Amino acid sequence: MHLPSRYVLPALAIALVSALSLGGISVPASAAPVVPSSAVVDPGAPSPTVVDLGNDEVAIPTSEIPPVARKHSTAEAKAAATTQVHTIWISVATISRATTQPAVAVPANETAARAFVAQLNTYWNRESGGKISLAFGGFETRALDSSCNLNAIYSASENAAFSGAFSDSQWAGSYKHLVTLSTKECGTGLGSVGVDGGLLVSGLGSSASLGLPTVLHEFGHNLGFSHGNASICATSTFDASTSTFARSCATSEYSDYLDIMGYTVRDSVPHLSSPQRIRTGYMGDYSTLSSGTTTATIKPLGTDGTSGIRALAVTDPDGETYYVEYRVTDNADANSAEYTGPTTCATYASSYSRCYMDTEGSIGGVRILRVSASGAPSSVETRLLAIGPLNSGGSATRRDTHLDAGESFTNYDDDLTITVNSVNATTGASVTVAFGPRPPAPVVSPTPTPTRTAVTPAPVVTPPVAPTPVVTPLVTTPTTTPTATAPAPAPAPKIVTKSRTKTTVVLVKKKVSKTARAKAKVRVTYGSGKAPTGTLAVYANKKKLGSYRLTAKAKGRVTISIPQLRTGGTYSIRVVYKGNSLYTTSRSTAKKLTAR
């Protein structure tokens, strides 16, 4: 047997919390969720029972994956036309060297095993929008010669279960899954990642409280999903580009409590998040946005089968995609620790705090997520962004992982703003997505304070000595009492609006060597007034290559050197002027550049 290589995901942390109570099961500190030592927990709230599934993914060697095995595409998948049936084979294993560990609940017979598979099917059939169905394949009980260790159980079961039918990754591409349930508490869970089939082990058996959530999580790995993580970026926008995210943003593994691929919590089986659903074609009722200004109503993610949309996939001018969803305490999310746990804030570098388990369930919150490649082939992990102010008027660096009504998020490049207008658990969340720099607040000229001007009184005369003197308009009939002119009306507010720009690009050469840097002449036309300043971004086939500074001295004209295109081929080159407080953003038309 070729033993699958381990896939280890590092968890960002400073210290481990001590053992957690699992209803009679003592989990050692090494298995407890990782929390920064500076985390602040509300002492008045109960602590949820949490299972850390650290290092619970197994990547299958490429040599063992048959050509027919499908992997998840990194591009967004189209919704599947038919339902794919996955068969589940249950092996209840008595571990020979597990002598002192407490017993856990497991199916006692085939009838109970079928009922357990039915529970798995209920969840994943709903989460996949009916795209997958789980069927019972077989049941066995087996004495397994293994230590009480998830890796050892995984290896021994793969080789021995059902007379070796799952050995050497024979299951890959078959849509067959071996679910091994230990009769003793031997850790948490372990599962293979992707390739249409899989193996998984539950060291917590099949109990409804912890065994079922653990198996649902590990089966998610079998389907190709990596972990649901949470991040806070130590930047002014609480966001960062893909290239700088790792060094600018603290990411905590498993810390999305509203994702089945996050932490496993007692009696909690939350939904699969919208990015994973969209990418695998499990959900079709979402909208994609990439330009303009759009106001949309997002239904709660759990309202399957209703009219309208349940998510947005928003792609900014740099090609970064943000997934927007609205979550409330509906069916699967009802018992999530995000609604029931104690408000907790984990503090990272520069005193930035990510706070969680503070969403008001009856109202819910709008969440913004991104995805990143994980260590497993063709699998992605999600990153829930901490972008919502924790308290109105509180510290700007303390953020929670949702937006309430009236709150907004602007991306790192200031060319995308997502604003929550209102939230309603029945009708949905109203969200406005606007592309382009956030418009500056109108500049209003101050209203001048009117001054009272003394008027010299006209002399009182006796006719017919002299004609009545000509008086200044707005002055009353002359008397011996001085009067004042009426104050001049206040000028209308002076609103400063941005002037439009137009960006054009001309390639000096249309064909260059792969080792050479092509030159391009860029012009930002702006009419009259001050010369535009700011940033020029250059893209090749929608991938950002670099940024350049446009100074006032250039007067809108600059020649730039495009970074080397090390792979031969034809590229669409586009330049974007990002605008400033005086000028709008503008994009050039694409120009073809061939690298040889």
LOFI-102353 format. One record per residue (C-alpha): residue number from 1; residue in three letters; x, y, z. Coordinates in Angstrom, 2 decimals. Each point is the difference from the previous one (the first is absolute). Example, Ala and Ser with C-alpha at 12.3 -4.5 7.8 and 13.67 -1.06 7.14 Angstrom:
% LOFI-102353
k/r/u/v/w
1/ALA/12.30/-4.50/7.80
2/SER/1.37/3.44/-0.66
***
This chain:
% LOFI-102353
k/r/u/v/w
1/MET/0.00/0.00/0.00
2/HIS/1.23/3.46/-0.86
3/LEU/-0.76/2.08/3.08
4/PRO/-1.47/3.43/-0.88
5/SER/2.22/2.92/0.91
6/ARG/-1.13/2.22/2.87
7/TYR/-1.32/3.41/-0.79
8/VAL/0.63/2.39/2.89
9/LEU/-1.57/3.43/0.22
10/PRO/1.74/2.30/2.52
11/ALA/-2.32/1.72/2.46
12/LEU/0.84/3.61/0.83
13/ALA/0.25/0.25/3.77
14/ILE/2.03/0.95/2.99
15/ALA/-1.19/-2.40/2.66
16/LEU/-2.34/-2.95/0.53
17/VAL/-3.00/0.14/2.19
18/SER/-0.19/-2.64/2.70
19/ALA/-2.16/-3.10/-0.25
20/LEU/-3.61/0.46/-1.06
21/SER/-2.90/-1.93/1.47
22/LEU/-1.72/-2.18/-2.57
23/GLY/-2.80/-1.37/2.13
24/GLY/2.17/-2.52/1.84
25/ILE/2.69/-0.22/-2.67
26/SER/3.19/1.73/1.01
27/VAL/1.80/1.57/-2.94
28/PRO/3.68/0.69/0.67
29/ALA/1.44/3.44/-0.66
30/SER/1.72/-1.30/-3.11
31/ALA/-3.41/-0.65/-1.53
32/ALA/-1.67/3.19/1.16
33/PRO/-0.68/2.96/-2.33
34/VAL/2.86/2.44/-0.35
35/VAL/-0.69/3.47/1.39
36/PRO/2.44/2.89/0.39
37/SER/1.12/0.45/3.58
38/SER/-1.41/3.51/0.03
39/ALA/-3.53/-1.15/-0.83
40/VAL/-2.65/1.61/2.17
41/VAL/-3.04/-2.14/0.83
42/ASP/-3.22/1.32/1.48
43/PRO/0.02/-1.69/3.45
44/GLY/-3.75/0.18/0.30
45/ALA/-0.74/-2.26/-2.97
46/PRO/0.35/-3.79/-0.20
47/SER/2.82/-1.38/-2.11
48/PRO/-1.13/-2.12/-2.96
49/THR/1.28/-3.55/-0.36
50/VAL/2.49/0.16/-2.84
51/VAL/1.96/-2.77/-1.69
52/ASP/3.25/0.90/-1.70
53/LEU/0.46/-2.01/-3.19
54/GLY/3.60/1.08/-0.41
55/ASN/1.96/-1.73/-2.76
56/ASP/-3.04/-1.99/-1.04
57/GLU/0.58/-0.02/-3.75
58/VAL/1.74/-2.70/-2.01
59/ALA/1.22/0.79/-3.51
60/ILE/0.06/-2.95/-2.38
61/PRO/3.23/-0.43/-2.03
62/THR/-0.48/0.82/-3.67
63/SER/1.28/-3.44/-0.95
64/GLU/-3.00/-1.56/1.75
65/ILE/-2.67/2.13/-1.65
66/PRO/-1.55/-1.68/-3.07
67/PRO/-0.51/2.14/-3.14
68/VAL/-3.79/-0.16/0.40
69/ALA/0.06/1.69/3.41
70/ARG/-1.37/3.52/-0.24
71/LYS/1.62/2.80/1.96
72/HIS/-1.69/3.25/0.87
73/SER/0.81/2.71/-2.51
74/THR/1.51/3.20/1.33
75/ALA/-2.41/1.85/-2.28
76/GLU/-3.62/0.37/0.99
77/ALA/-1.88/-3.12/-1.07
78/LYS/-3.27/-0.06/-1.84
79/ALA/-2.85/-1.67/1.83
80/ALA/-0.11/-3.73/-0.64
81/ALA/-2.99/-1.22/-2.00
82/THR/-0.45/-3.28/1.88
83/THR/0.32/-1.37/3.52
84/GLN/3.22/-1.92/0.73
85/VAL/-0.48/-2.97/2.32
86/HIS/2.76/-0.72/2.55
87/THR/-0.12/-3.34/1.83
88/ILE/0.98/-0.19/3.68
89/TRP/1.56/-3.09/1.57
90/ILE/-0.03/-0.06/3.80
91/SER/2.73/-1.90/1.87
92/VAL/-0.36/-0.05/3.79
93/ALA/3.49/-0.68/1.31
94/THR/1.00/-1.37/3.37
95/ILE/3.55/1.25/0.45
96/SER/2.20/-2.74/1.45
97/ARG/2.32/2.32/1.91
98/ALA/-2.68/2.43/1.26
99/THR/-0.37/-1.37/3.51
100/THR/-0.48/3.02/2.25
101/GLN/-1.86/2.46/-2.20
102/PRO/-3.72/0.63/0.64
103/ALA/-2.55/-1.64/-2.28
104/VAL/-1.92/2.06/-2.56
105/ALA/-3.33/-0.62/-1.73
106/VAL/0.12/-1.96/-3.27
107/PRO/-2.63/-1.79/-2.13
108/ALA/-0.81/-3.37/1.58
109/ASN/-1.28/-1.61/-3.19
110/GLU/-0.77/0.59/-3.66
111/THR/-3.31/1.68/0.77
112/ALA/1.74/2.58/2.18
113/ALA/2.72/0.42/-2.63
114/ARG/-2.60/0.71/-2.67
115/ALA/-1.62/2.56/2.26
116/PHE/3.37/1.73/0.49
117/VAL/0.58/0.12/-3.77
118/ALA/-3.48/1.51/-0.38
119/GLN/1.04/2.80/2.38
120/LEU/3.10/0.67/-2.07
121/ASN/-2.11/0.03/-3.16
122/THR/-2.54/2.45/1.45
123/TYR/2.74/2.51/0.69
124/TRP/2.11/-0.30/-3.17
125/ASN/-2.93/-0.35/-2.38
126/ARG/-1.35/3.31/1.34
127/GLU/3.37/1.78/0.02
128/SER/0.75/-1.12/-3.58
129/GLY/-3.37/1.17/-1.26
130/GLY/-0.87/-3.60/-0.85
131/LYS/3.16/-0.45/-2.10
132/ILE/1.22/-2.92/2.12
133/SER/-1.81/-2.85/1.69
134/LEU/1.46/-2.44/2.54
135/ALA/-1.03/-3.66/-0.14
136/PHE/0.75/-2.85/2.37
137/GLY/2.67/-2.37/-1.35
138/GLY/0.77/-2.45/2.80
139/PHE/0.58/-0.57/3.69
140/GLU/2.55/-2.01/1.97
141/THR/1.50/-0.29/3.46
142/ARG/3.70/-0.68/0.17
143/ALA/2.74/-0.51/2.57
144/LEU/2.73/2.28/-1.27
145/ASP/3.61/-0.61/0.94
146/SER/0.94/3.62/0.63
147/SER/1.00/2.46/2.66
148/CYS/-2.53/2.63/1.11
149/ASN/1.32/2.54/-2.48
150/LEU/-1.88/1.45/-2.96
151/ASN/2.83/-0.48/-2.48
152/ALA/0.51/-3.61/1.09
153/ILE/-3.74/-0.73/-0.17
154/TYR/-0.25/1.64/-3.44
155/SER/2.85/-2.13/-1.37
156/ALA/-1.14/-3.28/1.56
157/SER/-3.63/0.47/-1.03
158/GLU/0.85/0.91/-3.57
159/ASN/1.93/-3.25/-0.30
160/ALA/-2.41/-2.31/1.84
161/ALA/-3.58/1.30/-0.22
162/PHE/-2.41/-1.91/-2.22
163/SER/2.72/-2.51/-0.92
164/GLY/2.35/2.68/-1.33
165/ALA/-2.51/1.53/-2.44
166/PHE/1.30/3.49/0.84
167/SER/3.74/-0.72/0.09
168/ASP/2.49/1.89/-2.16
169/SER/-2.54/2.74/-0.71
170/GLN/-2.19/-2.30/-2.10
171/TRP/-2.90/2.25/0.99
172/ALA/1.37/3.05/-1.80
173/GLY/-2.38/0.97/-2.81
174/SER/-2.58/-2.61/1.06
175/TYR/-2.23/2.25/2.17
176/LYS/0.41/-2.58/2.76
177/HIS/0.83/1.05/3.56
178/LEU/1.29/-2.08/2.90
179/VAL/-1.16/1.42/3.34
180/THR/1.86/-1.58/2.92
181/LEU/-1.56/0.57/3.41
182/SER/2.15/-0.84/3.00
183/THR/-1.79/-1.54/3.00
184/LYS/2.40/1.87/2.31
185/GLU/0.77/3.70/0.18
186/CYS/3.17/0.15/-2.12
187/GLY/0.48/3.65/-0.91
188/THR/-2.41/1.93/-2.20
189/GLY/-0.14/-0.55/-3.77
190/LEU/2.09/-0.54/-3.12
191/GLY/-0.99/-0.01/-3.67
192/SER/1.44/-0.16/-3.49
193/VAL/-0.49/3.02/-2.26
194/GLY/-1.89/-0.14/-3.25
195/VAL/0.32/-2.28/-3.06
196/ASP/-3.60/-1.26/0.07
197/GLY/0.05/-2.55/2.75
198/GLY/1.91/-0.21/3.22
199/LEU/0.89/-1.33/3.40
200/LEU/-0.81/1.56/3.33
201/VAL/0.38/-0.94/3.65
202/SER/-2.03/1.26/2.95
203/GLY/1.59/-0.45/3.40
204/LEU/-3.23/1.31/1.51
205/GLY/-2.28/-2.67/-1.46
206/SER/-3.42/0.94/-1.40
207/SER/-1.73/1.77/2.90
208/ALA/-2.37/2.79/-1.01
209/SER/1.77/2.53/2.22
210/LEU/3.62/-0.33/-1.19
211/GLY/0.38/-3.10/-2.19
212/LEU/-2.42/1.18/-2.70
213/PRO/1.50/3.53/-0.29
214/THR/3.49/-1.54/-0.19
215/VAL/-0.95/-2.44/-2.78
216/LEU/-1.80/2.76/-1.95
217/HIS/3.18/2.12/0.18
218/GLU/2.26/-2.86/-1.12
219/PHE/-2.38/-0.95/-2.79
220/GLY/0.32/3.61/-1.17
221/HIS/3.71/-0.74/-0.47
222/ASN/-0.93/-3.06/-2.05
223/LEU/-2.03/2.33/-2.22
224/GLY/3.04/2.25/-0.48
225/PHE/-0.54/2.79/2.52
226/SER/2.76/1.34/2.20
227/HIS/-0.47/1.94/3.22
228/GLY/-2.17/2.98/0.90
229/ASN/2.42/2.55/1.44
230/ALA/-0.29/3.60/1.23
231/SER/2.39/2.91/-0.54
232/ILE/0.65/3.53/1.16
233/CYS/2.29/2.27/-2.01
234/ALA/2.12/2.59/1.78
235/THR/-0.75/2.62/-2.66
236/SER/-2.21/3.07/-0.19
237/THR/-2.60/-1.89/-2.06
238/PHE/0.30/-3.35/1.83
239/ASP/0.75/-1.58/-3.37
240/ALA/3.07/-0.82/-2.10
241/SER/0.89/-1.25/-3.46
242/THR/0.56/-3.70/-0.56
243/SER/3.74/0.59/-0.35
244/THR/0.26/1.78/3.38
245/PHE/-2.78/-1.73/1.93
246/ALA/2.23/-2.50/1.80
247/ARG/2.26/2.68/1.47
248/SER/-2.66/2.66/0.59
249/CYS/-2.80/-2.12/1.42
250/ALA/-0.14/-2.33/3.00
251/THR/-1.96/-3.12/-0.95
252/SER/-1.39/-2.42/2.58
253/GLU/-0.74/-3.47/-1.32
254/TYR/-3.51/-1.44/0.56
255/SER/-1.21/3.28/1.53
256/ASP/-3.09/0.44/-2.16
257/TYR/-2.69/-1.25/2.39
258/LEU/-2.66/0.29/-2.72
259/ASP/1.64/-2.52/-2.34
260/ILE/-0.10/-3.79/0.33
261/MET/3.67/0.11/-1.07
262/GLY/0.89/2.12/3.04
263/TYR/0.15/-1.18/3.59
264/THR/-2.24/-2.92/0.98
265/VAL/-2.28/1.14/2.83
266/ARG/-2.31/-2.17/2.10
267/ASP/-3.47/-0.32/-1.56
268/SER/0.93/2.45/-2.77
269/VAL/-0.10/-0.83/-3.72
270/PRO/0.15/3.40/-1.75
271/HIS/-0.36/0.50/-3.73
272/LEU/2.79/-0.34/-2.54
273/SER/1.05/3.55/-0.88
274/SER/-1.02/1.59/-3.30
275/PRO/3.50/0.14/-1.60
276/GLN/0.34/-3.79/0.14
277/ARG/-3.56/-0.50/-1.23
278/ILE/0.48/2.37/-2.92
279/ARG/3.36/-1.41/-1.08
280/THR/-1.32/-3.57/-0.11
281/GLY/-3.28/0.84/-1.72
282/TYR/-2.08/-0.86/3.08
283/MET/-1.73/3.38/-0.10
284/GLY/-1.24/1.84/-3.04
285/ASP/-2.09/2.77/1.59
286/TYR/2.74/2.61/0.31
287/SER/1.05/3.03/-2.01
288/THR/3.41/0.99/-1.33
289/LEU/1.00/3.67/-0.01
290/SER/3.08/1.69/-1.43
291/SER/-0.94/3.60/-0.85
292/GLY/-2.43/2.82/0.62
293/THR/-2.19/0.45/3.06
294/THR/-2.58/-2.63/0.92
295/THR/-2.41/-0.34/2.92
296/ALA/-1.11/-3.59/0.60
297/THR/-2.02/-1.87/2.60
298/ILE/1.76/-3.13/1.28
299/LYS/-2.19/-2.70/1.52
300/PRO/1.31/-1.89/3.04
301/LEU/2.29/-2.82/-1.12
302/GLY/-2.26/-2.63/1.58
303/THR/-3.11/0.98/-1.99
304/ASP/0.48/-2.75/-2.59
305/GLY/-2.44/-0.09/-2.87
306/THR/-1.30/3.54/0.39
307/SER/-0.06/2.63/-2.72
308/GLY/2.72/2.62/-0.18
309/ILE/3.72/-0.34/0.66
310/ARG/1.93/-1.26/3.04
311/ALA/3.49/1.32/-0.71
312/LEU/2.10/2.38/-2.07
313/ALA/3.33/-0.78/-1.66
314/VAL/1.63/3.41/-0.39
315/THR/3.21/0.37/-2.03
316/ASP/1.93/3.26/0.34
317/PRO/2.10/1.61/-2.78
318/ASP/3.11/-1.87/1.23
319/GLY/-1.72/-3.36/-0.44
320/GLU/-0.51/-0.64/3.72
321/THR/-3.32/-1.72/0.78
322/TYR/-2.07/0.68/3.12
323/TYR/-2.96/-2.21/0.92
324/VAL/-2.88/1.71/1.82
325/GLU/-2.60/-2.01/1.94
326/TYR/-2.64/0.63/2.68
327/ARG/-0.32/-2.38/2.96
328/VAL/-2.71/-0.31/2.66
329/THR/-1.09/-2.69/2.47
330/ASP/-1.77/-2.22/-2.50
331/ASN/-0.06/-3.83/0.01
332/ALA/3.66/-1.09/-0.23
333/ASP/1.36/3.21/1.54
334/ALA/-2.39/-0.01/2.96
335/ASN/2.48/-1.34/2.57
336/SER/3.16/1.61/-1.32
337/ALA/2.42/1.33/2.59
338/GLU/0.02/3.28/-1.95
339/TYR/-3.43/0.64/1.53
340/THR/0.31/-1.86/3.31
341/GLY/3.64/0.23/1.04
342/PRO/1.67/2.68/2.12
343/THR/1.21/3.07/-1.87
344/THR/3.73/-0.55/-0.42
345/CYS/2.72/2.32/-1.33
346/ALA/3.38/-1.32/-1.09
347/THR/2.68/2.71/-0.18
348/TYR/2.81/-0.19/-2.53
349/ALA/2.88/2.22/-1.10
350/SER/-0.44/3.75/0.26
351/SER/-2.91/-0.50/2.41
352/TYR/-2.42/-1.07/-2.74
353/SER/-2.76/-2.17/1.50
354/ARG/-2.23/-2.49/-1.81
355/CYS/-3.21/-0.46/1.97
356/TYR/-2.50/-2.79/-0.56
357/MET/-2.99/-1.86/1.46
358/ASP/-1.82/3.34/0.28
359/THR/-2.59/-0.07/-2.81
360/GLU/-3.60/0.64/1.04
361/GLY/-1.64/-3.10/-1.44
362/SER/-3.52/1.36/-0.49
363/ILE/1.41/2.84/-2.12
364/GLY/3.06/-1.72/-1.41
365/GLY/2.88/1.63/-1.82
366/VAL/1.53/0.43/-3.45
367/ARG/3.30/-1.83/-0.43
368/ILE/2.79/0.57/-2.53
369/LEU/2.31/-2.90/-0.86
370/ARG/2.92/-0.67/-2.29
371/VAL/1.66/-3.23/-1.04
372/SER/3.62/-1.10/-0.28
373/ALA/1.75/-3.12/-1.20
374/SER/0.62/-2.63/2.64
375/GLY/2.69/-2.66/0.20
376/ALA/-2.28/-2.66/-1.51
377/PRO/-0.17/-0.18/-3.81
378/SER/-2.86/1.99/-1.57
379/SER/-1.43/0.86/3.41
380/VAL/-0.59/3.44/1.48
381/GLU/-0.49/1.28/3.52
382/THR/-2.26/2.90/0.85
383/ARG/0.96/3.13/1.91
384/LEU/-2.70/1.85/1.87
385/LEU/1.03/3.65/0.24
386/ALA/-0.25/1.90/3.28
387/ILE/-1.24/3.30/-1.36
388/GLY/-2.94/1.09/2.18
389/PRO/0.46/2.56/2.80
390/LEU/-0.54/-1.82/3.30
391/ASN/-1.67/2.93/1.70
392/SER/-1.18/3.33/-1.32
393/GLY/2.52/2.62/1.06
394/GLY/2.39/-2.63/1.39
395/SER/3.54/-0.85/-1.02
396/ALA/0.46/-0.02/-3.77
397/THR/2.31/-3.01/0.22
398/ARG/-2.51/-2.29/1.77
399/ARG/-2.01/-1.70/-2.72
400/ASP/-2.54/-2.78/-0.18
401/THR/-0.68/-2.31/-2.91
402/HIS/-3.25/1.44/-1.31
403/LEU/-1.55/3.27/-1.12
404/ASP/-3.13/1.39/1.61
405/ALA/-2.44/2.41/-1.64
406/GLY/1.69/3.32/-0.73
407/GLU/3.53/-1.47/-0.10
408/SER/2.21/-0.33/-3.06
409/PHE/3.23/-1.52/-1.26
410/THR/2.48/1.50/-2.48
411/ASN/2.65/-2.23/-1.54
412/TYR/3.75/0.52/0.28
413/ASP/0.25/1.85/-3.32
414/ASP/-2.91/2.36/0.73
415/ASP/-1.83/-0.97/-3.19
416/LEU/-2.80/-2.10/1.49
417/THR/-2.43/0.87/2.80
418/ILE/-2.66/-2.34/1.41
419/THR/-2.62/1.67/2.19
420/VAL/-2.74/-1.69/2.03
421/ASN/-3.15/2.12/-0.20
422/SER/-2.31/-2.17/2.11
423/VAL/-0.42/-3.55/1.29
424/ASN/-3.17/-2.00/0.51
425/ALA/0.01/-3.71/0.83
426/THR/-3.12/-0.53/-2.12
427/THR/0.46/2.22/-3.04
428/GLY/3.81/0.03/-0.11
429/ALA/2.85/2.50/0.13
430/SER/0.12/3.02/-2.30
431/VAL/3.58/0.51/-1.18
432/THR/1.49/2.61/-2.35
433/VAL/3.15/-0.88/-1.93
434/ALA/1.81/2.97/-1.58
435/PHE/3.13/-0.14/-2.13
436/GLY/2.46/2.87/-0.24
437/PRO/1.59/2.03/2.79
438/ARG/-2.28/0.86/2.89
439/PRO/-1.37/3.46/-0.91
440/PRO/1.34/2.71/2.29
441/ALA/-2.42/1.85/2.21
442/PRO/-1.28/3.14/-1.75
443/VAL/2.11/3.05/0.73
444/VAL/-2.36/2.80/1.02
445/SER/1.24/3.56/0.14
446/PRO/-0.78/1.53/3.39
447/THR/-2.95/2.35/0.10
448/PRO/1.33/3.54/0.65
449/THR/-1.23/1.72/3.13
450/PRO/-2.06/3.04/-1.06
451/THR/1.30/3.34/1.24
452/ARG/-2.13/2.98/0.87
453/THR/1.00/3.12/-1.95
454/ALA/-0.82/3.40/1.45
455/VAL/-1.62/2.45/-2.41
456/THR/0.44/3.73/0.35
457/PRO/-3.44/1.50/0.50
458/ALA/-1.31/2.38/-2.64
459/PRO/-0.44/3.54/1.19
460/VAL/-3.49/1.21/0.84
461/VAL/-0.80/2.92/-2.27
462/THR/-2.81/2.46/-0.45
463/PRO/-1.39/0.25/-3.52
464/PRO/0.70/1.54/-2.42
465/VAL/3.66/0.34/0.97
466/ALA/1.36/-3.06/-1.75
467/PRO/-1.28/-3.19/-1.61
468/THR/-0.25/-3.10/2.11
469/PRO/3.43/-1.62/0.04
470/VAL/0.50/-3.24/-1.94
471/VAL/0.35/-2.80/2.48
472/THR/1.61/-3.41/-0.37
473/PRO/-2.53/-2.73/-0.81
474/LEU/-1.15/-2.13/2.94
475/VAL/0.25/3.08/2.30
476/THR/-3.21/1.12/1.61
477/THR/-1.34/3.54/-0.29
478/PRO/2.63/2.31/1.50
479/THR/-0.54/0.92/3.57
480/THR/2.24/1.22/2.68
481/THR/0.37/-3.60/1.26
482/PRO/2.77/-2.00/-1.74
483/THR/-1.16/-3.20/-1.77
484/ALA/1.86/-3.01/-1.38
485/THR/-0.01/-1.66/-3.38
486/ALA/-1.62/-3.44/-0.14
487/PRO/2.61/-2.74/0.15
488/ALA/1.03/-1.44/-3.36
489/PRO/-1.44/-3.48/-0.60
490/ALA/2.40/-2.85/0.80
491/PRO/1.70/-1.45/-3.09
492/ALA/-1.14/-3.45/-1.09
493/PRO/2.19/-2.83/1.31
494/LYS/2.95/-0.65/-2.24
495/ILE/0.17/-3.70/-0.82
496/VAL/3.33/-1.36/-1.22
497/THR/-0.50/-2.79/-2.56
498/LYS/2.62/-2.13/-1.67
499/SER/1.05/0.70/-3.57
500/ARG/-0.12/-2.88/-2.43
501/THR/3.19/-1.51/-1.37
502/LYS/0.82/-2.24/-2.93
503/THR/2.97/-2.37/0.02
504/THR/1.66/-1.20/-3.20
505/VAL/3.02/-2.22/-0.51
506/VAL/2.28/-0.49/-3.00
507/LEU/2.51/-2.87/-0.07
508/VAL/3.40/1.09/-1.32
509/LYS/0.46/-3.54/-1.35
510/LYS/-2.74/-2.58/-0.43
511/LYS/2.41/-2.94/0.11
512/VAL/2.76/-0.40/2.57
513/SER/2.32/-2.67/1.37
514/LYS/-1.12/-1.84/3.14
515/THR/3.09/1.37/1.73
516/ALA/-0.61/3.61/-1.04
517/ARG/-2.21/2.63/1.58
518/ALA/-2.46/1.48/-2.46
519/LYS/-0.53/3.75/0.07
520/ALA/-3.35/1.70/-0.15
521/LYS/-0.96/3.64/-0.37
522/VAL/-2.88/0.87/2.30
523/ARG/-2.09/3.15/-0.21
524/VAL/-2.65/1.11/2.48
525/THR/-2.09/2.68/-1.69
526/TYR/-1.58/2.36/2.50
527/GLY/-1.15/3.21/-1.66
528/SER/0.99/3.17/1.87
529/GLY/1.08/0.58/3.55
530/LYS/2.68/-1.60/2.11
531/ALA/1.84/-2.97/-1.48
532/PRO/-1.25/-3.36/1.30
533/THR/2.08/-1.86/2.56
534/GLY/-0.31/-3.44/1.55
535/THR/0.57/-3.61/-0.98
536/LEU/0.10/-1.80/-3.34
537/ALA/-0.53/-3.77/0.14
538/VAL/1.06/-2.27/-2.88
539/TYR/-1.76/-3.29/-0.73
540/ALA/0.77/-2.91/-2.31
541/ASN/-2.99/-2.28/-0.68
542/LYS/-1.71/1.59/3.04
543/LYS/2.94/-0.86/2.29
544/LYS/1.62/2.99/1.64
545/LEU/3.68/0.34/-0.93
546/GLY/0.91/3.13/1.91
547/SER/-0.80/3.57/1.04
548/TYR/1.58/3.29/-1.08
549/ARG/-0.18/3.50/1.46
550/LEU/-1.42/2.79/-2.13
551/THR/1.33/3.39/1.10
552/ALA/-1.30/3.48/-0.76
553/LYS/3.24/0.73/-1.86
554/ALA/-0.86/-2.67/-2.59
555/LYS/-3.20/1.87/-0.94
556/GLY/-1.81/-3.24/-0.72
557/ARG/2.68/-1.53/-2.23
558/VAL/2.48/-2.69/1.01
559/THR/1.96/-2.85/-1.57
560/ILE/0.10/-3.17/2.10
561/SER/1.98/-3.24/-0.16
562/ILE/-2.24/-3.06/0.24
563/PRO/1.42/-2.88/2.11
564/GLN/1.36/-3.00/-1.88
565/LEU/-2.55/-2.46/-1.35
566/ARG/2.00/-3.16/0.59
567/THR/-2.54/-2.28/-1.67
568/GLY/-0.32/0.33/-3.74
569/GLY/-3.34/0.90/-1.53
570/THR/-2.31/2.89/-0.80
571/TYR/-1.14/2.23/2.85
572/SER/-2.71/2.64/0.32
573/ILE/1.65/3.02/1.59
574/ARG/-2.19/2.52/1.77
575/VAL/0.85/3.05/2.13
576/VAL/-2.30/1.35/2.71
577/TYR/0.31/3.48/1.48
578/LYS/-1.29/-0.28/3.57
579/GLY/-1.15/3.60/0.27
580/ASN/0.31/2.41/2.94
581/SER/-2.11/2.58/1.82
582/LEU/-0.27/2.11/-3.17
583/TYR/-0.13/-2.55/-2.80
584/THR/-1.96/-3.17/-0.74
585/THR/1.40/-3.47/-0.60
586/SER/0.39/-0.99/-3.66
587/ARG/1.16/-3.08/-1.89
588/SER/1.72/-0.30/-3.33
589/THR/-1.12/-2.36/-2.73
590/ALA/2.00/-3.23/-0.16
591/LYS/3.06/-0.19/-2.25
592/LYS/1.49/-3.26/-1.26
593/LEU/3.61/-0.73/0.96
594/THR/1.82/-3.14/-1.15
595/ALA/2.86/-1.44/2.07
596/ARG/2.32/-2.37/-1.90
***
